[in-house]
Amino acid sequence: MSTNIISLEDVSWRRQNKQIVKNVHWNVEQGEHWAILGANGSGKTSLLKIITGYEWASNGTVDVLGERFGQTPIYELRKRIGWLSASLDERFRHYEGLACVDVVVSGIHASIGIHDDIKNSDIQKALKLANEMGLSHIINSPLRSLSQGERKKTFFARALMADPELIIVDEPTSGLDLLAREQFLQQLQTLHSKPDSPTLLYVTHYPEEIIPSISHVLLLKEGQIIAAGKKEDVLTNTLLSQTFDVPIYVVWRDGRPWIQIASNSFKG
Ligand SMILES: Nc1ncnc2c1ncn2[C@@H]1O[C@H](COP(=O)(O)OP(=O)(O)OP(=O)(O)O)[C@@H](O)[C@H]1O
């Protein structure tokens, strides 16, 4: 029997008389990994904030990892969720001298600095995760000396330290060059091909980042769901064109969807 990871029932979120998320019904089951696609301002981050309890739905019910919001201590639930967001760079601004491995270790308590109660097993685990992310050669280098790609991988390994059941990754490839992006995606693919890997929510502006291990896609437009389901059913010319308001053609190559936009779309 499948287990519910996320269940949103008729969820809406309003701010300053503006309805930002509109009547969203969405289910994520154990074993599924999702990508969330939508134009700038379509409500992707707002939806993630509702799922992690940083914003409260104005309407509807939110269940995450079997807990109903409003009936559960939210900060306890957050320990079970890893969130890799752009704001991590800002949070580590004053800790740029920390070694890569120490940044990874700090994920055990979802904290920034290093605590006294770090066990040897935590360090071993951090080293293993760093190794899986291809960071072994820079494990003792300070954060400030890492490239953008190495930083992203370090933060990703950190997010995995606490064994999250759900991992949310928000535009992780921004600032990466083509090769660094492919390496990051390859490592993500390897990690998420394991049967016991945490459920992944992957927010991106680039459909070609939907790696084979991502099974499902949610398309958002103006706070509403255009489509949600198996990626082969959702990533169609019609639904993507509707989502982005431009004629889009999808070409599948090596299990990934590559996008072409009609060249005459921007004339006149
Ligand atoms: N706290 C808030 N108060 C008022 N408006 C907000 C608030 N948070 C988000 N919005 C608005 O809601 C809309 C959706 O924003 P959101 O950040 O969720 O979009 P997004 O799809 O993540 O965008 P992007 O791809 O550009 O990151 C935007 O118009 C934004 O200005």
The ligand as a Gaussian input file, in Angstrom:
#p B3LYP/6-31G(d) Opt

LIG

0 1
 N        4.602000      37.358000       1.782000
 C        4.104000      37.788000       0.618000
 N        3.289000      38.885000       0.579000
 C        2.768000      39.304000      -0.589000
 N        2.998000      38.730000      -1.782000
 C        3.802000      37.649000      -1.809000
 C        4.385000      37.113000      -0.616000
 N        5.111000      36.040000      -0.949000
 C        5.001000      35.900000      -2.283000
 N        4.221000      36.863000      -2.811000
 C        3.837000      37.018000      -4.233000
 O        3.295000      35.777000      -4.640000
 C        3.642000      35.481000      -5.989000
 C        4.291000      34.108000      -6.045000
 O        5.595000      34.194000      -5.454000
 P        6.552000      32.945000      -5.321000
 O        7.837000      33.427000      -4.740000
 O        5.824000      31.863000      -4.643000
 O        6.746000      32.558000      -6.851000
 P        7.799000      31.571000      -7.521000
 O        7.032000      30.732000      -8.483000
 O        8.608000      30.892000      -6.495000
 O        8.698000      32.616000      -8.317000
 P       10.227000      32.553000      -8.826000
 O       10.282000      31.493000      -9.876000
 O       10.435000      33.921000      -9.416000
 O       11.103000      32.275000      -7.658000
 C        4.532000      36.633000      -6.454000
 O        3.730000      37.537000      -7.182000
 C        5.025000      37.242000      -5.161000
 O        5.270000      38.633000      -5.318000

